[in-house]
Amino acid sequence: MSSTDTGEKRIPLPVCDHQPTKYDGPSRDELLALRREYVNPGVLMYYKDPIAIVEGHMQYLWDDTGKQYLDGFAGIVSVSVGHCHPKITERIREQVGKLVHTTTIYLHPNIVEFCKALAERMPADSELKSTYVTNSGTDSNELAVHMARMHTGRHDVLTLRNCYHGGSQQTMSMTAVGTWKYPVMSAPGIKHVAPGYCYRCPFGLEYPSCDLKCATSVEDVIRYETSGEIAAFIGEPIQGVGGTVIPPKEYFGIVYDIVRKYGGLCIADEVQTGFGRTGEQYWGFENWGVVPDFVTMAKGIGNGAPLGACTTRPEIAEHMAKRLHFNTFGGNPVSVLSGMSVLEIVDEEDIQKQAREVGGHLKDALTALMDKHNLIGEVRGLGLMLGVELVKDRVSKEPAVAETASVVEKAKERGLLLGKGGYYGNVIRIKPPMCLTKDDCDFMADCLDVCIGEVAAGQ
Ligand SMILES: Cc1ncc(COP(=O)(O)O)c(C=O)c1O
């Protein structure tokens, strides 16, 4: 057991009954040396002093030395129901022993059962029932845009400033956070519109006297920057990479109406917000009372397995059958079995309720820290998708960039792994496996209390 031991009585990292196996592979330093030599330096890695994670169980991870961590970031929101969840591990072991891959050119029960289960979890009467299975969020968003263009016969796509949709040329062009873009030619036909980011309102206004200018301004972009005929709009119901940016509740309703008035289809990128994570609702878009024409997903749907999906209505999906299209690993029996298991476990273990209740408890605890720490500008998010934006000054809102990095480093030393995001990198992102408990949350809040306090004191 480790604890946030600073002399005061602090809440210890909850005890876990899982005994990690003894690791006898290369040490962290050896791994780092090999990586420097053979791995492309662009492969993203966290921490000034990187850690080697070699084992996981539910919400906990262990490094090569046997040190335990609480995972507050879930491999970037990719582990939904817990690391190595026993039900998934058992099923995958069995499947790997039987059949790993043949591609989709032959029938297999896992892919059809998974697609059926997804359709059953879409809003009633939405007709969102036809799924193309992929390997990633990038793949899924590419496909949604492609189908929207085929269906509408148009090209222009609207995306939100501060969004992230993937790393291919098309999805990097759709992405609108400069730090995630390279200075190479963007794909044509993409326009970025204002997000609903009240804390840093793009128009310098205040909700609700702003009259939702962020949303209504989308019409001006369509009128002035396109021919007035658009293919699609894509939006994350809560922006993840952009720093857990949650829009005013009316935002998506207004934008969807405008997009549809100009003939566009609406894509909800649920890569981070799906499968109960936002607590009140199964899908992120349901928090805003809208029904999209496409739902794209990845990350948590596979609980760590490479799995993505794009679900739409049959009349839109049928455009894919006009030409040949193929995704070699999309829909392989192992990944979709993991996805199928996630859908079942979210229901069986009441994960959505857990995200709502435990997430609410954590948000309250983090919000309470604002009384003590001026460095915290805002605590926001829903369920177990939370963000803490750090600022040097609450009036000027100057981003506390170095401070955020220090808090994340210090938390790691104390056994808590967190994410970082936002354009400036000043938002702490908390998106743990959804099996997190209230004790874990108390540890997390306590740990952040200490770390933020130390950073504010210049330590
Ligand atoms: C909202 C969102 N969409 C799409 C993607 C791209 O997913 P992938 O990395 O699986 O291609 C990400 C990845 O972070 C994401 O957060």
The ligand as a Tripos MOL2 file, in Angstrom:
@<TRIPOS>MOLECULE
LIG
   16    16     1     0     0
SMALL
NO_CHARGES

@<TRIPOS>ATOM
      1 C1        -13.0020   11.9050  -29.8620 C.3       1 LIG1
      2 C2        -11.9850   11.1020  -30.5950 C.ar      1 LIG1
      3 N1        -12.2440   10.7120  -31.8560 N.ar      1 LIG1
      4 C3        -11.3690    9.9750  -32.5570 C.ar      1 LIG1
      5 C4        -10.1620    9.6040  -32.0160 C.ar      1 LIG1
      6 C5         -9.1970    8.7910  -32.8160 C.3       1 LIG1
      7 O1         -9.2130    7.4900  -32.3260 O.3       1 LIG1
      8 P1         -7.9970    6.4760  -32.6610 P.3       1 LIG1
      9 O2         -6.8080    6.9580  -31.9120 O.co2     1 LIG1
     10 O3         -8.5380    5.1540  -32.1950 O.co2     1 LIG1
     11 O4         -7.8250    6.5140  -34.1290 O.co2     1 LIG1
     12 C6         -9.8530    9.9790  -30.7140 C.ar      1 LIG1
     13 C7         -8.5720    9.5980  -30.0990 C.2       1 LIG1
     14 O5         -8.1350   10.1320  -29.1150 O.2       1 LIG1
     15 C8        -10.7870   10.7540  -29.9890 C.ar      1 LIG1
     16 O6        -10.5390   11.1480  -28.7260 O.3       1 LIG1
@<TRIPOS>BOND
     1     1     2 1
     2     2     3 ar
     3     2    15 ar
     4     3     4 ar
     5     4     5 ar
     6     5     6 1
     7     5    12 ar
     8     6     7 1
     9     7     8 1
    10     8     9 2
    11     8    10 1
    12     8    11 1
    13    12    13 1
    14    12    15 ar
    15    13    14 2
    16    15    16 1
@<TRIPOS>SUBSTRUCTURE
     1 LIG1         1 GROUP 0 **** ****
